[in-house]
Amino acid sequence: MNPVSRAVSSGRGTDSDITRVRVLFADLDIKHDSLQTLDECREVVDRLARAVGVPPTVVVESGHGLQPYWRLASPRSSSTRIADEQTEDGARWSRQVWREVYARWGGLVQQVAREVRPDAKIDNVYDLSRILRCPGSANWKSDPVPVVTHIFPRSEAVRRDRLVRLLDMRDAQPLGGAVGTIAERVPTNMAEADAWIASQPGADADFKEMLKLGRYRSMLGELDYESTVRLFADGSDEDASAHSLMLRKVQYVVLLSTEGRAGLKLALLVIREAYLEVMRMRRDGKAPGEARSESAALQDFHRAVRGSAGIARTRGKAAEPQRDAEGRIDFRHVTENGQSA
């Protein structure tokens, strides 16, 4: 939806890679716990348009709902280019401010959807790096459905101050709760990620070595393949999909390795194989959800590893207390007579 830095050579990037905020959007799906008809989706779009004060510039029929877009105005006095430390001058907003505004806009979309259908639940997809259905393509979630685009070129752009006044007036809260800060990261390719993983103490530990170290000094608790498959297979909502859960799991074990936990390579292998297994189940019709080819699933996993290693490389080695095999912290203190105990 928004322009991405040239540093991103593949994949969608993250909020850290967005250079400016170009549009507001809404993702309105027809499904069992959300809106039920295309007419209900249209009613939400109409109500949002009245609230914003201008109709959307584009409305995409995604195949299973509607995705409207509102252009954001970007005059020099209130540019939508994202400020960095060198350019922050009041005319531009920081990345964090834009992330919070986007989350509040998602909260407003949720409010309006529930005005139309009280039990409607909107997916939490309001992040700066979001990708939506490509106009002119086909939606292949089930049977292929054409993605139809309606363009309204005379629609005016929305100024950011008007947007904030609307969010304040409606007391729109961030969809999904408070917005955390972005974890900094070092640009990392796959070779660099592999080298960083190999450099972690105990990264090559096998199962027997991890047993000797115990749960609190290794990644023994991350090796349950069957429970990981179940976790990914149950993921259905956008913010808890198989892909999102895999990404979080990869980041979790990668960061654990910076805290002295051994067995990173084996933990990543379990995650990779579980994710590939769920995608095979989906392709065979044995699990619900959007199926991805093996090559696409592997690309998902490799992107997760690269991104997580990039975050971990900024973290270094976190201070972690020494523990015994039962997880008890082993510490020393000085007694009154000056001896260590």
C-alpha positions in Angstrom: 0.0 0.0 0.0 2.9 2.3 0.8 6.3 2.8 -0.9 9.1 0.6 0.3 12.8 1.4 0.6 15.0 0.3 -2.2 17.0 -1.7 0.3 14.2 -4.3 0.2 15.2 -6.7 -2.6 12.4 -9.3 -2.0 9.3 -9.8 0.1 7.1 -7.1 1.5 9.5 -5.6 4.0 8.4 -4.4 7.4 7.1 -1.1 8.8 10.8 -0.1 9.2 11.1 -0.1 5.3 8.2 2.2 4.5 9.4 5.6 3.3 6.0 7.5 3.2 2.4 6.9 4.0 0.4 7.2 0.8 -3.1 5.9 1.6 -5.7 4.9 4.1 -7.4 1.5 3.4 -9.9 -0.8 4.8 -10.0 -4.6 4.5 -13.7 -5.8 4.7 -14.1 -9.5 4.4 -17.3 -11.6 4.0 -16.9 -14.4 6.4 -18.7 -16.1 9.3 -17.6 -13.8 12.1 -17.4 -10.6 10.2 -19.6 -8.9 7.6 -22.0 -11.2 5.8 -22.8 -9.6 2.4 -21.3 -7.3 -0.2 -24.0 -4.8 0.6 -22.9 -4.7 4.3 -19.3 -4.1 3.1 -20.6 -1.2 0.8 -22.5 0.3 3.8 -19.3 0.3 5.8 -17.4 2.0 2.9 -20.2 4.6 2.6 -20.2 5.4 6.4 -16.4 5.7 6.4 -16.6 8.1 3.4 -19.1 10.3 5.3 -16.9 10.3 8.4 -13.8 11.2 6.4 -15.7 13.7 4.3 -14.6 12.4 0.9 -15.4 9.2 -1.0 -12.5 6.7 -1.6 -10.4 7.1 -4.7 -10.4 3.3 -5.4 -12.7 0.5 -4.3 -11.4 -3.0 -5.0 -13.8 -6.0 -5.0 -11.3 -8.5 -3.6 -13.3 -11.6 -4.5 -14.5 -12.0 -0.9 -15.2 -8.5 0.2 -14.2 -4.9 -0.5 -10.9 -2.9 -0.1 -11.4 0.9 -0.3 -8.5 3.3 -0.6 -8.4 7.0 0.4 -5.5 9.1 -0.8 -3.6 11.1 1.8 -2.6 14.7 0.9 1.1 15.5 1.3 1.8 19.2 1.2 5.2 20.5 2.4 3.6 21.8 5.6 2.3 18.4 6.6 4.1 15.9 4.4 3.4 12.2 4.6 7.0 11.3 4.1 8.3 9.5 7.2 10.7 11.6 9.3 14.0 10.2 10.5 16.2 11.7 13.2 17.8 14.1 10.8 14.6 15.4 9.1 12.1 15.6 12.0 10.9 19.2 11.9 7.2 19.2 12.6 6.3 18.9 9.0 6.9 15.2 9.0 5.7 12.6 11.4 7.8 9.8 12.9 7.3 6.2 11.9 5.9 5.4 15.3 3.3 8.2 15.1 2.1 6.9 11.7 2.0 3.3 13.1 -0.2 4.5 15.9 -2.5 6.5 13.6 -2.9 3.5 11.3 -3.8 1.3 14.2 -6.4 3.9 15.4 -7.8 4.1 11.9 -8.2 0.3 12.1 -10.1 0.9 15.3 -12.4 3.3 13.5 -13.1 0.7 10.8 -14.0 -1.8 13.5 -16.4 0.8 15.1 -18.2 1.4 11.8 -18.4 -2.2 10.9 -20.1 -2.9 14.2 -22.6 -0.1 13.4 -23.6 -2.1 10.4 -23.4 -5.6 12.0 -22.9 -5.6 15.8 -20.9 -8.8 16.0 -18.6 -8.1 13.1 -14.9 -8.7 13.7 -12.4 -6.9 11.4 -9.0 -8.4 10.9 -6.1 -6.5 12.5 -4.2 -5.7 9.3 -3.6 -2.0 9.7 0.2 -1.8 9.5 2.2 0.4 7.2 3.7 -2.4 5.2 0.4 -4.2 4.4 -0.1 -5.8 1.0 -3.6 -6.1 -0.4 -5.1 -7.7 -3.4 -3.6 -6.7 -6.7 -6.1 -5.0 -9.0 -6.7 -7.0 -12.1 -5.5 -10.2 -10.6 -7.5 -13.3 -9.4 -8.2 -14.4 -5.9 -7.3 -18.0 -5.5 -8.3 -18.7 -1.9 -10.8 -21.2 -3.2 -12.2 -21.1 -6.7 -10.5 -18.3 -8.7 -12.5 -15.0 -8.5 -11.5 -11.9 -10.5 -10.4 -8.9 -8.5 -12.5 -6.0 -9.9 -11.4 -2.3 -9.4 -13.5 0.8 -9.4 -11.6 4.1 -9.8 -13.0 7.5 -8.7 -10.2 9.9 -9.9 -12.0 13.1 -8.8 -12.1 12.1 -5.2 -10.1 14.5 -3.0 -7.2 13.5 -0.8 -7.5 13.4 3.0 -5.2 15.7 5.1 -3.6 14.1 8.1 -4.8 16.8 10.6 -8.4 16.1 9.4 -7.8 12.4 10.0 -6.5 12.9 13.5 -9.5 15.2 14.4 -11.8 12.4 13.2 -10.0 9.8 15.2 -10.1 12.0 18.3 -13.8 12.9 17.8 -14.7 9.2 17.5 -12.3 8.2 20.3 -10.9 5.5 18.0 -8.6 3.2 19.9 -5.8 1.2 18.2 -7.1 -2.0 16.8 -5.3 -4.9 18.5 -4.3 -2.7 21.5 -1.3 -0.5 22.2 1.3 -0.3 19.4 4.7 -1.4 20.4 7.9 0.2 19.2 9.7 -1.3 16.2 12.7 -3.5 16.9 15.7 -2.1 15.2 17.6 -4.4 12.8 20.7 -4.7 10.8 20.1 -5.4 7.0 20.9 -9.1 6.7 21.1 -11.5 3.7 20.7 -15.3 4.0 24.5 -15.9 4.0 25.0 -13.4 6.8 22.1 -14.9 8.7 23.5 -18.4 8.4 26.9 -17.2 9.6 25.4 -15.4 12.5 23.4 -18.5 13.5 26.5 -20.7 13.3 28.4 -18.2 15.5 25.9 -18.6 18.4 27.3 -20.6 21.3 25.7 -24.1 21.3 23.9 -23.5 18.0 24.9 -27.0 16.8 23.8 -28.8 20.0 22.0 -32.1 19.3 19.1 -33.5 21.3 21.3 -35.5 23.8 23.4 -32.4 24.5 20.3 -30.3 25.1 19.0 -33.0 27.5 22.2 -32.7 29.5 21.9 -28.9 29.6 18.3 -29.0 30.6 15.3 -26.9 29.6 16.6 -23.6 31.0 20.0 -23.7 29.2 18.8 -25.0 25.9 15.9 -24.9 23.5 14.6 -28.3 24.6 11.1 -26.8 25.0 11.0 -25.7 21.3 11.4 -29.2 19.8 7.9 -30.5 20.0 7.2 -31.0 16.3 3.6 -32.2 16.6 2.5 -29.3 18.8 4.2 -26.9 16.4 2.3 -28.4 13.5 -1.0 -28.0 15.5 -0.2 -24.4 16.3 0.4 -23.5 12.7 -2.5 -25.5 11.4 -4.9 -23.7 13.8 -3.8 -20.3 12.7 -6.5 -18.7 10.6 -7.0 -15.0 11.5 -4.7 -12.5 9.7 -2.8 -11.5 12.9 -2.6 -15.2 14.0 -2.1 -16.9 10.7 0.3 -19.8 10.1 2.7 -17.4 8.5 2.5 -14.9 11.5 2.8 -17.7 14.0 5.9 -19.1 12.2 7.5 -15.6 12.0 7.0 -15.1 15.8 8.3 -18.6 16.6 11.4 -18.0 14.5 12.0 -14.6 16.1 11.5 -16.2 19.6 14.1 -18.9 19.2 16.6 -16.6 17.5 16.4 -14.1 20.4 16.6 -17.0 22.9 20.0 -17.9 21.4 21.3 -14.4 22.4 20.4 -15.4 26.0 22.7 -18.4 26.1 20.2 -21.1 25.0 21.8 -23.9 23.0 20.2 -25.7 20.0 19.2 -22.9 17.7 19.8 -24.9 14.5 17.6 -27.8 15.7 14.9 -25.5 16.9 14.8 -23.7 13.5 14.7 -27.1 11.7 11.6 -28.1 13.7 9.8 -24.8 12.9 10.7 -25.0 9.2 9.5 -28.6 8.8 6.3 -27.9 10.8 5.5 -25.0 8.5 6.1 -27.0 5.4 4.0 -29.8 6.7 1.0 -27.5 7.3 1.3 -26.1 3.8 1.3 -29.7 2.5 -1.8 -30.5 4.5 -3.5 -27.4 3.1 -2.5 -28.4 -0.5 -4.0 -31.9 0.1 -7.2 -30.5 1.6 -6.4 -31.8 5.1 -6.3 -28.4 6.8 -8.2 -25.2 6.2 -6.4 -22.0 5.1 -4.6 -20.6 2.1 -2.1 -23.2 0.7 1.3 -22.1 -0.4 3.7 -24.0 -2.6 6.8 -25.6 -1.0 9.1 -23.0 -2.6 6.8 -20.1 -1.4 6.7 -21.6 2.1 10.5 -21.9 2.1 10.8 -18.3 1.0 8.5 -17.3 3.9 10.8 -19.2 6.4 14.0 -17.7 5.0 12.6 -14.2 5.2 11.7 -14.8 8.8 15.2 -16.1 9.6 16.8 -13.1 7.8 14.6 -10.6 9.6 15.0 -12.2 13.0 18.8 -12.4 12.7 18.8 -8.8 11.7 17.0 -7.9 14.9 19.2 -10.2 17.0 22.4 -8.7 15.6 21.5 -5.4 17.1 20.9 -7.0 20.5 24.2 -8.7 21.0 24.4 -11.0 24.0 21.9 -10.2 26.6 22.9 -10.6 30.2 21.5 -13.9 31.4 22.0 -15.4 34.9 23.7 -18.8 35.1 21.2 -21.6 35.8 21.6 -25.3 36.7 19.8 -28.1 34.9 16.6 -27.5 37.0 16.5 -23.8 36.1 17.7 -22.6 39.5 19.7 -19.4 39.3 23.3 -19.9 40.5 24.7 -16.6 42.0 27.5 -15.6 44.3 27.5 -13.1 47.1 30.1 -11.8 49.6 29.6 -12.6 53.3 30.3 -10.3 56.2 33.8 -11.8 56.6 34.6 -11.0 52.9 34.4 -14.6 51.6 32.5 -15.6 48.5 29.5 -17.9 48.9 
